[in-house]
């Protein structure tokens, strides 16, 4: 599974640092954890069950930033199913 451009557009925004953020996007539930800079680094995408757990896919972000703020690496790795 690959992340589409509309979802990447959501994930490239800044959010409150070190928090879990939940967003509904079309038919998907998104839950992601942000780093100290407010950028999403861990993503769960799928359907939320009756207990609030997202059943679907899990992604982790490879983000490498130089000291001057220049981004060296920025891509999402598919880590498999989330339960």
C-alpha angles and dihedrals in degrees: 000000000000128000113247127229096257091054092045088053089058092046094051092064125092121250135177109304122256096006139120110242124196123202133171112222117182104300095342132089112216125199120176138172119224129215127230089280093055096251119134112251105164122042134189115189127181139066123329114231128214091277093053094253116137113231111199136061135346126214133183125202123230103210122170118175127181121230090258091057098256113142113234100174130014121162140124122243120206107232099183136252123353120212 
